[in-house]
Amino acid sequence: MTRIAAVRGALAPYRFAQAEITDMVADACLPRGADRQVLDRLHRNAGVRARHMTLPLDRYATLDGFGAANDRYIAAATDLGARVTRDALRAAGLSAADVDLLVFTSVTGVAVPSVDARVAGRLGLRPDVRRVPLFGLGCAGGAAGLARVHDFLLGRPEQVAVLLSVELCSLTFQRGDASTANLVATGLFGDGAAAVVACGADRADAFTGPTVVDARSRLYPDALGVLGWDIGDSGFKVVLDPDIPQALRRHLADDVREFLGDHGLKPQDVTAWVCHPGGPRILEAAAEALDLPAEELGLSWRHLAEVGNLSSSSVLHVLRDTLTERRPPPGTPGLLLAVGPGLACELVLLSW
């Protein structure tokens, strides 16, 4: 088994109400004098009340191109990543010297040396720490990263691994882009980070967190181009196709039933669903496909309202909240799930 020893989340330093961000986006993205009714409607319908951002609102208009935004990403991601990793290790009662593997996932900036290398140096991780930087998984990165940590620890039951996710989505917003996809993204995504500390079976008795039982990845080739980035001179331009919820409706229920069935379980056996809060239509599609009452995804809806979609970090924040606020009965099954570019679905079976 893989035991989760601690989960911690962190948010970028500047918090703004959704209406404040909408005004900034109107100035930055719409032509002068343009009607902003569509923008206002998209931002109202995002289900978000406030978000955290890396910079003060007036600084986004001064970012001169992809290089400047990416420089800010590297500095801020290193700071936020080091802080949340330190918090998670402290919560687990472990030190930097205990870490054998650091998995890092992010899709909102690029760095070589990678952010995990910078965090390792900042925290004083051992020189022989293994590092696995992951890019391109998008919102599914938190779930996929946890699955890869589990894979590693199955073969090294005496070791400790950390999964770090940092997503600074606001630094990817495209100025002068009035496309529907960009306006939706500017109303939905926020900035944050999360860290999970996990250990193998030989150390599991020292901790009381849930265990990872199994994981499964599914690619949907019929929806390859519905979610991702178009990368150009201005940086990361979001691809958000309206067909994403329909793809979930076509595939998710069968994938979940098959995965659970391989462990002798049914969806009604799951005592807590840890679902990535990708947006209102994603949550509605997941609930419909899985025939879940609205309250089953209550923590995901609350997270979306309070801080927006943090890409790969969000599902880990929901996992933290599940453990601290609504922890299910011990030994019962839980399912963590997230969807990202590919189109891909990542499923992680937990035992509370």
BELBEL-V699979 format. One record per pair of residues at least 12 apart in sequence whose ideal C-beta (glycine too) atoms are under 7 Angstrom apart, sorted by the first residue. I is the first residue (numbers start at 1). J is the second residue. D is the distance in Angstrom with one decimal. If there is no record, write none. Layout:
i: [I | I]
j: [J | J]
d: [D | D]
This chain:
i: [1 | 1 | 1 | 1 | 2 | 2 | 2 | 2 | 2 | 2 | 2 | 3 | 3 | 3 | 3 | 3 | 3 | 4 | 4 | 4 | 4 | 4 | 5 | 5 | 5 | 5 | 5 | 5 | 6 | 6 | 6 | 6 | 7 | 7 | 7 | 7 | 7 | 7 | 7 | 8 | 8 | 8 | 8 | 8 | 8 | 8 | 9 | 9 | 9 | 9 | 9 | 9 | 9 | 9 | 10 | 10 | 10 | 10 | 10 | 11 | 11 | 11 | 12 | 12 | 12 | 12 | 12 | 12 | 12 | 14 | 14 | 14 | 14 | 15 | 15 | 16 | 16 | 16 | 16 | 17 | 18 | 18 | 18 | 18 | 20 | 21 | 22 | 22 | 22 | 22 | 24 | 24 | 25 | 25 | 26 | 28 | 28 | 28 | 29 | 29 | 29 | 29 | 29 | 29 | 29 | 30 | 31 | 38 | 39 | 42 | 42 | 42 | 43 | 45 | 46 | 46 | 46 | 47 | 47 | 47 | 47 | 48 | 48 | 48 | 48 | 48 | 49 | 49 | 50 | 51 | 51 | 51 | 52 | 52 | 52 | 52 | 53 | 53 | 53 | 54 | 54 | 54 | 54 | 54 | 54 | 55 | 60 | 65 | 66 | 66 | 66 | 69 | 69 | 70 | 70 | 72 | 73 | 73 | 73 | 73 | 74 | 74 | 74 | 76 | 77 | 77 | 77 | 77 | 77 | 78 | 78 | 78 | 78 | 80 | 80 | 81 | 81 | 81 | 81 | 81 | 82 | 82 | 82 | 84 | 84 | 84 | 85 | 85 | 85 | 85 | 85 | 86 | 88 | 88 | 88 | 88 | 89 | 92 | 92 | 94 | 94 | 96 | 96 | 96 | 97 | 98 | 99 | 99 | 99 | 99 | 100 | 100 | 100 | 100 | 100 | 100 | 101 | 101 | 101 | 101 | 101 | 102 | 102 | 102 | 102 | 102 | 102 | 102 | 103 | 103 | 103 | 103 | 103 | 103 | 103 | 103 | 104 | 104 | 104 | 104 | 105 | 105 | 105 | 105 | 105 | 105 | 105 | 106 | 106 | 106 | 106 | 106 | 107 | 107 | 107 | 107 | 107 | 107 | 107 | 107 | 108 | 108 | 108 | 108 | 108 | 108 | 109 | 109 | 114 | 115 | 116 | 116 | 116 | 117 | 119 | 132 | 136 | 137 | 137 | 138 | 138 | 138 | 138 | 138 | 138 | 139 | 139 | 139 | 139 | 139 | 139 | 139 | 140 | 140 | 140 | 140 | 140 | 141 | 141 | 141 | 142 | 142 | 142 | 142 | 142 | 142 | 142 | 143 | 143 | 143 | 143 | 143 | 143 | 144 | 144 | 145 | 145 | 146 | 146 | 146 | 146 | 147 | 147 | 147 | 149 | 149 | 149 | 150 | 150 | 153 | 153 | 153 | 156 | 157 | 157 | 157 | 158 | 158 | 158 | 159 | 160 | 160 | 161 | 162 | 162 | 162 | 163 | 163 | 164 | 165 | 165 | 165 | 165 | 165 | 166 | 167 | 167 | 167 | 167 | 167 | 167 | 168 | 169 | 169 | 169 | 169 | 170 | 172 | 172 | 173 | 174 | 174 | 177 | 181 | 181 | 181 | 182 | 184 | 185 | 185 | 188 | 188 | 188 | 189 | 189 | 189 | 190 | 190 | 190 | 190 | 192 | 192 | 192 | 193 | 194 | 194 | 194 | 196 | 209 | 210 | 210 | 210 | 210 | 211 | 211 | 212 | 212 | 213 | 213 | 213 | 213 | 214 | 214 | 215 | 215 | 216 | 216 | 217 | 217 | 218 | 218 | 218 | 219 | 219 | 220 | 220 | 220 | 220 | 223 | 223 | 223 | 224 | 224 | 225 | 226 | 226 | 226 | 226 | 226 | 227 | 227 | 227 | 227 | 227 | 227 | 227 | 228 | 244 | 244 | 245 | 245 | 245 | 247 | 248 | 248 | 248 | 248 | 248 | 249 | 249 | 249 | 251 | 252 | 252 | 252 | 252 | 253 | 253 | 255 | 255 | 256 | 256 | 256 | 259 | 259 | 263 | 265 | 267 | 269 | 270 | 270 | 270 | 271 | 271 | 271 | 271 | 271 | 271 | 272 | 272 | 272 | 272 | 272 | 273 | 273 | 273 | 273 | 274 | 274 | 274 | 274 | 274 | 274 | 274 | 275 | 275 | 275 | 275 | 276 | 276 | 276 | 276 | 276 | 277 | 277 | 277 | 277 | 277 | 277 | 277 | 278 | 278 | 279 | 282 | 283 | 283 | 283 | 299 | 299 | 299 | 299 | 300 | 303 | 303 | 303 | 315 | 315 | 319 | 327 | 328 | 329 | 330 | 331 | 331 | 332 | 333 | 333 | 333 | 334 | 334 | 335 | 335 | 336 | 336]
j: [201 | 204 | 211 | 212 | 149 | 150 | 153 | 198 | 200 | 211 | 212 | 198 | 199 | 204 | 207 | 209 | 211 | 196 | 198 | 209 | 210 | 212 | 92 | 197 | 198 | 199 | 207 | 209 | 88 | 91 | 92 | 197 | 88 | 194 | 196 | 316 | 319 | 320 | 323 | 84 | 87 | 88 | 91 | 194 | 195 | 320 | 84 | 192 | 193 | 194 | 313 | 316 | 317 | 320 | 80 | 83 | 84 | 192 | 193 | 52 | 192 | 307 | 52 | 53 | 54 | 80 | 168 | 191 | 192 | 52 | 53 | 55 | 56 | 50 | 52 | 50 | 51 | 53 | 57 | 50 | 43 | 48 | 49 | 50 | 57 | 51 | 39 | 40 | 43 | 187 | 57 | 60 | 39 | 186 | 39 | 60 | 61 | 175 | 175 | 176 | 177 | 178 | 182 | 183 | 186 | 178 | 178 | 183 | 183 | 183 | 184 | 187 | 187 | 280 | 187 | 188 | 279 | 279 | 280 | 304 | 305 | 187 | 188 | 304 | 305 | 308 | 305 | 306 | 306 | 190 | 307 | 308 | 190 | 191 | 192 | 307 | 170 | 190 | 191 | 72 | 76 | 168 | 170 | 171 | 191 | 72 | 173 | 234 | 233 | 234 | 235 | 171 | 235 | 109 | 110 | 171 | 108 | 109 | 168 | 171 | 109 | 111 | 115 | 168 | 106 | 109 | 115 | 166 | 168 | 115 | 118 | 119 | 122 | 166 | 193 | 115 | 119 | 164 | 166 | 193 | 119 | 122 | 123 | 193 | 194 | 195 | 119 | 123 | 162 | 164 | 195 | 123 | 162 | 195 | 196 | 197 | 197 | 197 | 207 | 160 | 197 | 123 | 124 | 125 | 126 | 160 | 125 | 129 | 160 | 162 | 129 | 130 | 156 | 159 | 160 | 161 | 130 | 132 | 152 | 159 | 161 | 116 | 120 | 125 | 129 | 131 | 162 | 164 | 132 | 134 | 145 | 148 | 149 | 161 | 163 | 164 | 116 | 133 | 134 | 164 | 134 | 137 | 141 | 142 | 145 | 165 | 312 | 135 | 165 | 166 | 167 | 312 | 135 | 136 | 137 | 138 | 141 | 167 | 311 | 312 | 167 | 168 | 169 | 171 | 172 | 311 | 168 | 171 | 133 | 166 | 131 | 133 | 164 | 131 | 164 | 148 | 341 | 312 | 340 | 227 | 228 | 311 | 312 | 340 | 341 | 276 | 278 | 311 | 312 | 338 | 339 | 340 | 338 | 339 | 340 | 344 | 346 | 165 | 312 | 340 | 165 | 194 | 312 | 313 | 315 | 316 | 338 | 315 | 336 | 337 | 338 | 346 | 348 | 217 | 346 | 163 | 165 | 163 | 196 | 212 | 348 | 215 | 346 | 348 | 161 | 163 | 198 | 212 | 215 | 198 | 199 | 200 | 200 | 200 | 201 | 202 | 200 | 202 | 203 | 200 | 197 | 199 | 198 | 195 | 196 | 197 | 195 | 196 | 195 | 193 | 194 | 312 | 313 | 316 | 193 | 191 | 192 | 310 | 311 | 312 | 313 | 191 | 189 | 190 | 191 | 311 | 191 | 235 | 236 | 186 | 234 | 237 | 237 | 238 | 239 | 240 | 238 | 240 | 238 | 240 | 279 | 308 | 309 | 308 | 309 | 311 | 307 | 308 | 309 | 310 | 307 | 310 | 313 | 313 | 313 | 316 | 317 | 316 | 323 | 334 | 350 | 351 | 352 | 350 | 351 | 348 | 350 | 263 | 349 | 350 | 351 | 263 | 349 | 347 | 348 | 259 | 347 | 344 | 346 | 255 | 344 | 345 | 342 | 344 | 247 | 251 | 342 | 343 | 243 | 247 | 343 | 342 | 343 | 239 | 241 | 243 | 244 | 247 | 343 | 239 | 240 | 241 | 244 | 340 | 341 | 343 | 341 | 282 | 343 | 281 | 282 | 285 | 343 | 282 | 285 | 286 | 289 | 339 | 285 | 288 | 289 | 345 | 286 | 289 | 290 | 345 | 289 | 290 | 345 | 347 | 290 | 335 | 347 | 347 | 349 | 349 | 333 | 290 | 333 | 333 | 334 | 335 | 328 | 329 | 332 | 333 | 334 | 352 | 322 | 326 | 328 | 334 | 352 | 292 | 296 | 297 | 335 | 315 | 318 | 319 | 322 | 334 | 335 | 336 | 297 | 300 | 318 | 337 | 314 | 315 | 337 | 338 | 339 | 300 | 301 | 303 | 304 | 309 | 314 | 318 | 309 | 339 | 309 | 339 | 297 | 300 | 301 | 318 | 321 | 322 | 326 | 318 | 317 | 318 | 321 | 336 | 338 | 336 | 352 | 352 | 352 | 352 | 351 | 352 | 352 | 349 | 350 | 351 | 350 | 352 | 347 | 349 | 348 | 350]
d: [5.1 | 6.0 | 4.4 | 7.0 | 6.8 | 4.4 | 4.6 | 5.3 | 6.5 | 6.3 | 4.1 | 6.4 | 5.3 | 3.9 | 5.1 | 5.8 | 5.4 | 6.2 | 5.3 | 3.9 | 5.3 | 6.9 | 3.9 | 4.5 | 6.2 | 5.6 | 4.3 | 5.6 | 4.8 | 3.9 | 3.9 | 4.5 | 6.8 | 7.0 | 5.1 | 6.2 | 5.5 | 4.2 | 6.3 | 5.5 | 4.4 | 4.1 | 5.9 | 6.9 | 5.4 | 6.7 | 6.7 | 6.5 | 7.0 | 4.6 | 6.9 | 6.7 | 4.4 | 5.4 | 5.6 | 5.7 | 4.0 | 6.3 | 4.7 | 4.1 | 4.6 | 6.2 | 4.2 | 5.5 | 4.7 | 6.8 | 6.8 | 3.6 | 6.3 | 6.5 | 4.9 | 6.7 | 5.7 | 5.9 | 5.1 | 6.4 | 6.3 | 6.3 | 6.2 | 5.1 | 6.0 | 5.3 | 5.8 | 6.1 | 6.5 | 6.3 | 6.6 | 6.4 | 4.5 | 6.9 | 4.6 | 6.6 | 6.5 | 4.5 | 5.8 | 6.4 | 5.7 | 4.7 | 6.4 | 6.4 | 5.7 | 5.4 | 6.5 | 6.8 | 6.9 | 5.4 | 6.9 | 7.0 | 5.3 | 5.1 | 5.5 | 5.4 | 3.7 | 6.9 | 4.2 | 4.8 | 6.6 | 7.0 | 4.4 | 5.2 | 5.9 | 6.7 | 6.4 | 6.2 | 6.2 | 4.6 | 5.0 | 6.6 | 6.7 | 3.6 | 5.9 | 4.2 | 5.4 | 5.4 | 6.2 | 6.0 | 4.4 | 6.9 | 5.4 | 6.5 | 4.9 | 5.0 | 5.8 | 6.1 | 5.0 | 6.9 | 6.6 | 6.7 | 6.7 | 5.9 | 3.6 | 4.6 | 5.8 | 5.3 | 6.4 | 5.8 | 6.4 | 3.1 | 5.3 | 5.1 | 6.5 | 4.7 | 6.9 | 5.8 | 6.6 | 6.2 | 4.9 | 4.4 | 6.0 | 5.8 | 4.5 | 6.1 | 6.5 | 5.6 | 4.6 | 5.8 | 4.7 | 5.4 | 4.6 | 5.8 | 4.9 | 4.3 | 5.7 | 4.6 | 6.3 | 4.5 | 6.0 | 6.2 | 6.1 | 5.5 | 4.6 | 6.1 | 6.9 | 3.8 | 6.8 | 4.9 | 6.0 | 4.3 | 6.9 | 6.3 | 6.4 | 4.6 | 4.8 | 5.0 | 5.9 | 4.9 | 5.3 | 5.7 | 5.6 | 5.4 | 6.6 | 6.5 | 6.9 | 3.9 | 5.5 | 6.4 | 4.6 | 7.0 | 5.5 | 6.8 | 4.0 | 5.1 | 6.2 | 6.6 | 5.8 | 5.2 | 5.2 | 6.5 | 4.6 | 6.7 | 5.0 | 5.8 | 5.6 | 6.7 | 4.8 | 7.0 | 3.6 | 4.8 | 6.6 | 4.9 | 4.3 | 6.0 | 3.5 | 6.7 | 4.5 | 5.0 | 5.0 | 6.8 | 6.7 | 5.1 | 5.9 | 6.9 | 6.3 | 6.4 | 6.6 | 4.9 | 6.5 | 6.9 | 6.1 | 6.8 | 5.0 | 5.0 | 5.4 | 6.3 | 5.4 | 6.6 | 6.4 | 6.6 | 4.1 | 6.4 | 5.0 | 5.3 | 6.5 | 6.4 | 6.6 | 6.7 | 6.6 | 6.5 | 5.1 | 6.7 | 7.0 | 6.2 | 6.8 | 3.7 | 4.6 | 5.6 | 5.7 | 5.0 | 6.0 | 5.6 | 6.3 | 4.6 | 4.6 | 5.9 | 2.9 | 5.4 | 4.6 | 6.1 | 3.1 | 6.5 | 5.1 | 6.7 | 4.3 | 6.2 | 4.5 | 4.5 | 6.1 | 5.6 | 5.7 | 6.4 | 4.0 | 3.7 | 5.5 | 6.7 | 4.6 | 4.5 | 6.5 | 5.8 | 6.2 | 6.7 | 5.5 | 3.4 | 6.3 | 5.7 | 4.6 | 5.1 | 5.3 | 4.4 | 5.8 | 6.3 | 6.9 | 4.0 | 5.8 | 3.5 | 4.1 | 4.3 | 5.9 | 4.3 | 6.6 | 5.5 | 6.9 | 5.0 | 5.2 | 6.1 | 7.0 | 5.5 | 6.8 | 4.3 | 5.1 | 6.2 | 4.9 | 4.5 | 4.4 | 6.0 | 4.3 | 6.8 | 6.5 | 5.3 | 3.9 | 5.7 | 5.1 | 4.7 | 3.5 | 6.2 | 5.9 | 5.9 | 5.3 | 6.1 | 4.3 | 5.2 | 5.9 | 5.5 | 6.9 | 5.2 | 6.4 | 4.3 | 6.1 | 5.7 | 4.4 | 6.4 | 5.5 | 5.9 | 5.1 | 5.8 | 5.1 | 6.7 | 5.1 | 3.5 | 6.8 | 5.5 | 6.4 | 4.1 | 4.9 | 5.6 | 4.4 | 3.6 | 5.7 | 6.1 | 6.9 | 6.7 | 4.7 | 6.0 | 5.0 | 6.9 | 4.8 | 6.2 | 6.2 | 6.8 | 4.4 | 6.6 | 5.4 | 6.7 | 4.8 | 6.5 | 4.8 | 4.9 | 4.7 | 6.5 | 5.6 | 5.1 | 6.7 | 4.6 | 5.1 | 5.2 | 5.7 | 5.6 | 6.9 | 4.5 | 6.6 | 4.2 | 3.8 | 6.9 | 6.9 | 6.9 | 3.6 | 5.2 | 5.3 | 6.5 | 5.6 | 6.1 | 6.4 | 6.7 | 5.9 | 6.9 | 4.8 | 5.9 | 4.1 | 6.8 | 7.0 | 4.6 | 6.2 | 3.7 | 5.5 | 7.0 | 4.3 | 6.2 | 5.8 | 6.6 | 5.4 | 6.5 | 5.2 | 7.0 | 6.4 | 4.3 | 6.7 | 6.5 | 4.5 | 6.0 | 6.0 | 6.9 | 6.2 | 7.0 | 6.7 | 5.3 | 6.9 | 6.4 | 5.6 | 5.8 | 5.6 | 5.4 | 6.2 | 5.1 | 3.8 | 6.3 | 4.1 | 6.7 | 6.3 | 6.6 | 5.4 | 6.7 | 4.5 | 4.5 | 6.8 | 6.5 | 5.2 | 6.2 | 5.8 | 6.3 | 5.2 | 5.0 | 5.6 | 6.3 | 6.9 | 4.0 | 5.3 | 4.7 | 6.9 | 5.7 | 5.6 | 4.1 | 6.8 | 3.6 | 6.5 | 4.1 | 6.9 | 5.0 | 4.0 | 6.0 | 5.4 | 6.7 | 5.9 | 6.3 | 6.2 | 6.9 | 5.6 | 5.9 | 6.3 | 5.2 | 4.9 | 6.1 | 6.8 | 5.4 | 5.7 | 5.5 | 6.9 | 6.3 | 4.6 | 6.2 | 6.4 | 4.5 | 6.7 | 5.9 | 6.2 | 6.7 | 5.2 | 6.5 | 6.9 | 6.1 | 3.9 | 5.4 | 6.5 | 6.1 | 4.2 | 6.1]
